[in-house]
Structure formats: structure tokens, C-alpha cells
Amino acid sequence: MQQILDASQPSDWRTLDPKNTIYLELARGRVVIELAPQFAPAHVANIRALAHNGYWNGLSINRSQDNYVVQWGDANGEDPAKRKPFGKGVKAKLPAEFSRKSAGLAMTVLPDPDGWAAQAGFAAGFPAARDSEQGNSWLAHCYGTVGAGRDLAADSSNGTELYVVIGQSPRHLDLNITTVGRVIKGMELLSTLPRGTGNLGFYETAAERTPIQAIRLAADVPKAERANLEVLRTDTPLFAALVESRRNRQDDFYKRPAGHINICNVPLPVRDQVAESKAAKKK
Amino acid sequence: MQQILDASQPSDWRTLDPKNTIYLELARGRVVIELAPQFAPAHVANIRALAHNGYWNGLSINRSQDNYVVQWGDANGEDPAKRKPFGKGVKAKLPAEFSRKSAGLAMTVLPDPDGWAAQAGFAAGFPAARDSEQGNSWLAHCYGTVGAGRDLAADSSNGTELYVVIGQSPRHLDLNITTVGRVIKGMELLSTLPRGTGNLGFYETAAERTPIQAIRLAADVPKAERANLEVLRTDTPLFAALVESRRNRQDDFYKRPAGHINICNVPLPVRDQVAESKAAKKK
């Protein structure tokens, strides 16, 4: 894989759009999340407004369930008297955005069957799946996928409560919940959090929760403080070669190439834009 | 799922065989691992002898790679002058045990296609796969699966170096490495370890490694100190009902049942034998 990346051209990479990037700032570091307005425009609009309003600042990570999800939001969110106001421009109620119409969304389809969906691949840089009969597409639940927690009603999420997958891909959640993006950098800051001992991995005491210093929209952050990352494009011949190199590994370690790959096993490389441009200058 | 488990009978459960159970004792707690002699008899025999000899006591967890594996063994294992002797009854060299003949191994086959293998299901209580043409079966790489690290040569593992999967199932490792068992309890003690910042997630300094207090074979441990666990059988009508309840979830949260399951998404319930027998007495 490294050989393939070493041969990449600038055009094989894309920069993150600051309007679609949020930073979850913890005492232990920064988690960078790319939002997916292509899949959940109403939720992403709300998340942008919530971040702009500083809604999550001072709230906390309230749940860490092993092999499942880490989740944050307002620990008092269920209590109308105590819950934090959402602020300007935030809708309290949104439609469910479990999937979108496939029309207008290009997908790089994997050559192997998916099992959970008729087809799976990558769309707008995200692991995704689609159903040609229904004509819909959705952002799939893989390691690092970010979703909007909800109650029993399909339309009960509004983006205030977000979770990140930290284990085996829970694809049964696909088409049952609104997925809003994925973690680009800093997964280990979430995946290593102590697990909660309460029901569903919720922490049983306030002291166990991890405080959120801030969640900021990158567009609201001074340029000097932004994470200038580039993500490998998923609609290029180079990406196809990368997928094939993972389907059939050719190095000396592997005795039997798998001849198969799953969307959640395909790495989506990220690099530091600044470091790369410095490297280019050296040349 | 809880309803199904509540309806289980004692015969739906099996106790762990102390000869096939090892305890990884860390300052933060105990990790219980069930060994799989059905799949890797030579490696399991070596692991039993290594545990009996106290080989790992005082060694360390040397690697934690996000979304991949945690690994332990002798940090000086590559240095003939410094490495710890294996002790009595341990073979320095073993054959590769990447798979076994399917004959004599019953498998509860899942109804859904696997993708990575012709068939997948559960055998001897472990997630497993098989190939009818080749006539072989193997223990699959799921969250919690334990494998024997090796160098480039297929027969270069001997069980001294063990890893546990802590992320998305790396099924491409199937048939490329010897799998020896799975974690039954205490996964969160491994999955939350700080990630190593070196190549492949190895820790860069000795201070970052987690000391192993001991790895003991349960049969060598006084009965009063054993973890008396029971594991749900995978060859019963009750287990089939559990699988179906996960393929098509019927609770109020799910709006669209998946109609599909993957071996690595099927929970393998564990319960405390003592607590249950106490509960039975109460009744």
C-alpha cells in the first residue's frame, strides 16, 4: 500500500472543506471529523450551527461501550429543566436522513459482494452502500463512522447527540439511523476511553465522563489553528489499485491472498497537507 | 436477545475447560481467554506449557495498534542473548496451523453469505469458516480472536507471541496465521490500552509497555481463584433463535431489520457460573 501512496499525485488527494469539518477538542487532543452533507444535509446544517454556537463546549462524552460506540452530548438532555439550549439557527426537530436518492451520487463500487447491501463502495470519500431497486444510498457504519443518536422515533435525532463506531462494523444500524460523517484523525483518542459500566456503556457517575473542551467548525477556527489534512480520493485509478492491493496482498507475509475485501476493511489514507508541501519544496 | 437468554436452560450453556483456559493477569484486571485445541492443537499445547512454566510472567504487552491488534510477548524475543528461555516442554518450532480438516468438526452454519469464505458459522463455540472444496476449516479473525504472531515464514510462530483483535475483523489474516482462541472476558482491559506510536503500533519505549503480572493456565490455578464462567453453546435451537433475533431485530428501535448477519457481529454470551447457581437457589 505504501508503494501505491508513494506514487500518488496531488490530484489523487482532496483537502477537507472547512465548512464540512469539525474539531472535537479534548484535554488529550483533537479529533477531526469530516461531515457528510451529501448524505445528511439537515443534520449537517444543524451540527454546523451547534458547533458555531459553542453548544457542546463544556458538555461531555457520556458513553463508551466496548466493541460498539463512544457517544457525546448533553448528559442532562432528557431533562427539559436542565438541558442546555441549542442556540441560534438550530432546529430541535429534523427529518430522519437514513438514506438519500442514489441519483446524483457517484459511487466507486467494490468488486465483492457486501452481504448487508446490494452494492457497497465509496461515495464522496465515505464508505457507502446502495440499493438499485429502492434507488437509495447511505453512509455505512464502519469503524470511525459518526452517527446521530436518536430515541425510538425515526425522526427523533437532531445532531446534538453524536456517536462514533469503535468496534466491529455494526452494519445492522444502516438505514436505521442518520449517519453524518466519519473520524479522519484522532480515533485513538476515542477508542481508548475507559468503557462505561452502566447500561449500554454509559458512565455511571459524572466524574467518569470526559469533558469536551470545545467542538468547533473548522471554518470558524483561525487558519493557523486548523488541521490541514488531505484525504485520498476514492474515485481514482490509484484508489482502485489500493483496493486491489488489499484484496490480494502480494507481500512476503501473506501466503494466501483473500481475493475479497469489505468496505469497512479498506483504509482511507489521510496526510498532513503542510508536511507534504514542505516535502515538495525539498525536492 | 435478553428475552432469549432469560429462557435458556442449563443445557444451553457450557463451562470452560480449565485445561483450555488461560488468565492474562494485569494490574488493571484479568483477561480470560479460551484456547481452541480443535483448531491449533500444537500451538495450544505450547501455550499450556508456556503458561505452566510462568514464561510470560514479568513480560509485557508491547503493541497496541488502533483498529487492529494488541500484542504481547518477549520484547527481547528477537535477541538470542537477551530473550527469556521458554522452559520445559515447549517446542521452539511448530508447524503452521492455519486451518484443519473439516471432517470431525461440526459447524453451525450461518444462513447468510460470508464473502471471505464459502461458508461461515460457529464450531466448538468459536466463529469459524470453511471451504468445502478444500475440505478445511479455520477459526476466523473477529473482535477478540487470539492469534499467534509470526515472522515471514509460515511456520515461524510458536505461541510465545500472541495478539488479540481489537477492531474491525481483519479477515484477510484468515488462513495466513494460526488462530488459537478468543477472549471470553476482559476485552476492555486490552481494547482501551494506549496505542503505540511506533511502526505497527509497537510502543517506542519500555515505559509505555504494560507489564504482565502472570499468564496462568486455569488448571494450574486454585479453584477458589478461578473465573467460573459459562459460555452459550452455539449448536442449540436457542442459539439459532439468538442469531435470527440479530438478523432481524424486532424491537421498537429498528425500523428496517437487516435480514443479514456476519459471524463477527454475533454476540457469544458469557455468564458467571456462581451467580447463576446462586440465582437458581433463590428460585
HADDOCK unambig.tbl for C-alpha pairs under 7 A between the chains (distance, minus, plus):
assign (segid A and resid 66 and name CA) (segid B and resid 188 and name CA) 6.20 0.50 0.50
assign (segid A and resid 113 and name CA) (segid B and resid 115 and name CA) 6.45 0.50 0.50
assign (segid A and resid 115 and name CA) (segid B and resid 113 and name CA) 6.42 0.50 0.50
assign (segid A and resid 115 and name CA) (segid B and resid 260 and name CA) 6.88 0.50 0.50
assign (segid A and resid 116 and name CA) (segid B and resid 258 and name CA) 6.87 0.50 0.50
assign (segid A and resid 116 and name CA) (segid B and resid 260 and name CA) 5.96 0.50 0.50
assign (segid A and resid 143 and name CA) (segid B and resid 168 and name CA) 6.58 0.50 0.50
assign (segid A and resid 152 and name CA) (segid B and resid 252 and name CA) 6.34 0.50 0.50
assign (segid A and resid 152 and name CA) (segid B and resid 253 and name CA) 4.90 0.50 0.50
assign (segid A and resid 167 and name CA) (segid B and resid 167 and name CA) 4.98 0.50 0.50
assign (segid A and resid 167 and name CA) (segid B and resid 168 and name CA) 5.82 0.50 0.50
assign (segid A and resid 168 and name CA) (segid B and resid 143 and name CA) 6.57 0.50 0.50
assign (segid A and resid 168 and name CA) (segid B and resid 167 and name CA) 5.83 0.50 0.50
assign (segid A and resid 168 and name CA) (segid B and resid 168 and name CA) 4.31 0.50 0.50
assign (segid A and resid 168 and name CA) (segid B and resid 169 and name CA) 6.28 0.50 0.50
assign (segid A and resid 169 and name CA) (segid B and resid 168 and name CA) 6.28 0.50 0.50
assign (segid A and resid 172 and name CA) (segid B and resid 258 and name CA) 5.36 0.50 0.50
assign (segid A and resid 175 and name CA) (segid B and resid 256 and name CA) 6.79 0.50 0.50
assign (segid A and resid 176 and name CA) (segid B and resid 254 and name CA) 5.99 0.50 0.50
assign (segid A and resid 176 and name CA) (segid B and resid 255 and name CA) 5.84 0.50 0.50
assign (segid A and resid 176 and name CA) (segid B and resid 256 and name CA) 6.29 0.50 0.50
assign (segid A and resid 188 and name CA) (segid B and resid 66 and name CA) 6.19 0.50 0.50
assign (segid A and resid 188 and name CA) (segid B and resid 195 and name CA) 6.75 0.50 0.50
assign (segid A and resid 191 and name CA) (segid B and resid 192 and name CA) 6.60 0.50 0.50
assign (segid A and resid 192 and name CA) (segid B and resid 191 and name CA) 6.61 0.50 0.50
assign (segid A and resid 192 and name CA) (segid B and resid 192 and name CA) 3.89 0.50 0.50
assign (segid A and resid 192 and name CA) (segid B and resid 193 and name CA) 6.05 0.50 0.50
assign (segid A and resid 192 and name CA) (segid B and resid 194 and name CA) 6.19 0.50 0.50
assign (segid A and resid 193 and name CA) (segid B and resid 192 and name CA) 6.05 0.50 0.50
assign (segid A and resid 194 and name CA) (segid B and resid 192 and name CA) 6.19 0.50 0.50
assign (segid A and resid 195 and name CA) (segid B and resid 188 and name CA) 6.75 0.50 0.50
assign (segid A and resid 252 and name CA) (segid B and resid 152 and name CA) 6.32 0.50 0.50
assign (segid A and resid 253 and name CA) (segid B and resid 152 and name CA) 4.90 0.50 0.50
assign (segid A and resid 254 and name CA) (segid B and resid 176 and name CA) 5.99 0.50 0.50
assign (segid A and resid 255 and name CA) (segid B and resid 176 and name CA) 5.83 0.50 0.50
assign (segid A and resid 256 and name CA) (segid B and resid 175 and name CA) 6.79 0.50 0.50
assign (segid A and resid 256 and name CA) (segid B and resid 176 and name CA) 6.30 0.50 0.50
assign (segid A and resid 258 and name CA) (segid B and resid 116 and name CA) 6.87 0.50 0.50
assign (segid A and resid 258 and name CA) (segid B and resid 172 and name CA) 5.36 0.50 0.50
assign (segid A and resid 260 and name CA) (segid B and resid 115 and name CA) 6.86 0.50 0.50
assign (segid A and resid 260 and name CA) (segid B and resid 116 and name CA) 5.96 0.50 0.50
